[in-house]
Amino acid sequence: MHSDISVARFKQFPRLMWILLFGSFITRGSYYMVWPFLAVILYEKFALSATEVGLVLSSAAIISVFTSFIGSALSDRIGRHKLMYFTDVLYIISFSLLAQVDSVKGYVVVMTLCSIATAIWRPLTSATIGDIIDDPKTRELAMQSLYFIVNVGCAVGPMLGVWLGLTGKQSSFYITAAAFAALLGLLFWGFRHQARQTHSSAPELVADGLIPVMGDATAAVKRKPAAMNRRQIMSILWQDKLLQGLIFANILCMFIYAQMDSSLIQYLTRSNAPDLLTLISAMIFTNALVIISTQFLLLRLMAGYSLVHRIQFGLMLLVCSQVWLAYNPIDLFWGWIGAVVVMSLAETILFPTMNVHIDRLAPKHLRGAYFGAASFYDLGFAFAPLGGGIILDHLGGYWLFIIGALLSLVVIYLYSMLEKLPRPDFAALKLD
């Protein structure tokens, strides 16, 4: 399938899609105001070891992964809109608390709440896009646009994090909580508008649990997903070995990438890298800037290649970036930035393509369950701070990145095997 990024396709986005893009911008931007700097705070303020810092970050992330899977699968039954409202309220609570905490336990609690909210929001957004956009090309463009806007948030977030969080102005996080309150109102308006727009022409959206039922006329339709209970859904996911292989490969991929948010920062901190906070902010900003400036160009250039071939090419770039990081001198500022550029090009290819891959694999009425299962990718993100901290404490930074390069080669091999793995007979199950 060739990617089409014409203006006409953007015009096909419903209003709810634009609200989801805005929501993803402020959720990811707000998250990155805090997360990348938490390792520095815990080390400088509380003198925790690399392993202890990793344990704190990993604990919060692991809890969020399982919450994400449960919440996303549940969205197929009770509706995406209800869980999105819940997630938004959780963000409001989290950032209100963040304005006040000043202890290790406080940071653990708040970051756990933030991680849970972020982990629920991401697969819900991807599943909702699949619900509201029928055309496959427009849907792929929507997935790419979602990833683009998330990285705009990632570019803005760290800079605001320095100003708001690391200068002692924690009370400013109340502003972020207020932004999420505004998003809650926009979500309510967007889902109501989508309901009115599709009520007569697309009742299947109600059946998918996307929109709330608006009267008795659709009550019977809404009950349609109840035909599949939790045991049946789990049975299908268990039979889909291709999905399981994909999840395992991407767990390894996330483990490698997440070192940039945690272990790389710890390595630079403990090695007394010059201008540490400037370097951290510059790397994160560079990461987002490369993605923002190259994403749609790379999408067009690679449109003729299969999803698996795109991913394997991205993984080769990832190998190069890890080797570069392993050999870069600690005081070579622009060397770190150069390695991040290569890693960011790899990420630009890999991450949105992973979402498109899941969207194509998922049966229509199990999108929430499939994107929820895909949230197990984040186990790699969750274990990265702990695993990276242990490697740093016992082997050092060089081996952290060499191991990352070797794991990237393993992921390339796994992707070459995916198409040979069995899948359920969806036609017999009448799911597609």
Buried (B, 14 or more C-beta within 10 A) or exposed (E): EEBBBEEEBBEBBBBBBBBBBBBBBBBBBBBBBBBBBBBBBBBEEEEBBBBBBBBBBBBBBBBBBBBBBBBBBBBBBEBBBBBBBBBBBBBBBBBBBBBEBEEBEEBBBBBBBBBBBBBBBBBBBBBBBBBBBEEEBBBBBBBBBBBBBBBBBBBBBBBBBBEBBBEEEBEBBBEBBEBBEEBBEBBBEBBBBBBEBBBEEBBBBBBBBBBBBEEEEBEEBBEBBEEBEEEEBEBBBEBBBBBBBBBBBBBBBBBBBBBBBBBBBBBBBBEEBEEBBEBBBBBBBBBBBBBBEBBBEBBEEBBEBEBBEBBBBBBBBBBBBBBBBBEBEBEEBEBBBBBBBBBBBBBBBBBBBBBBBBBEBBBBBBBBBBBBBBBBBBBBBBBBBBBBBBBBBEEEBEEBBBBBBEBBBEBBEBBEEBEEEEEBEBEEBEBE
